[in-house]
């Protein structure tokens, strides 16, 4: 059973979808998608976790079925804005006193930012494929790029230098990286493709906060880090990453080193999306962790 609705957020609307029934079963799980600027679609397989709890998906402001603001200035899009939207959604759904978060990529960064504030209702945290610092992320991306075929890396560098990252040639070269380190299922599953289509249709948030690609970060997040604050996370935490992930082990390591109650699962056959690359094992691992929460 799935229900959909909108939560009023100031003058805007946050779209959400609930699979299962809130108030019954285990701790409800709220899924935070990546980007910034993606949509919930590529995380829809998380509904496999709804057998014993409600699973909430939502589209963050500026994306998907939530309010779009293509004319908003770049400085409108901030971490604080998306934290406020999350708090508002939790209150609207009536689960602010008991919930868990699963954040994937940027969503994990956002979930960590939420958790370090020690909200009373947070029961557990899954940080999936997320860096603890964008400087670490960019350094790792440079190393992974160096392993690409020389002509591909040359194409990427040329277009980034010329400011022509909207060209088809650049996008084709980006796809070579993505097939190695973003999603190793080729062709991409329909729900992943749907997210990329939505991102292409309105890249406002992605361009403002990230940049033109996963590995060319020139937006407002380029200096983001939570390393010196993450020891404030006070709930059980599961880290998830893939062996071939663009979120390489060194980008995730600070979470493992500094969160007091933490465990880390690396998916050997996955890159950035174990939930679609190794879905059965992902459900087993994450579902098992969620069942330990109360």
JOWO-V20206 format. One record per helix or strand of 2 or more residues. SS is the DSSP state (2 for helix, 1 for strand). FROM is the first residue (numbers start at 1). TO is the last residue. If there is no record, write none. Layout:
((SS/FROM/TO) (SS/FROM/TO))
This chain:
((1/2/9) (1/12/19) (1/29/32) (2/40/49) (1/55/58) (2/74/76) (2/79/93) (1/99/104) (2/106/115) (1/122/128) (2/134/146) (2/150/162) (2/168/181) (2/190/201) (2/204/209) (1/211/213) (1/216/217) (2/230/232) (1/236/242) (2/249/258) (1/262/267) (2/274/277) (2/279/290))
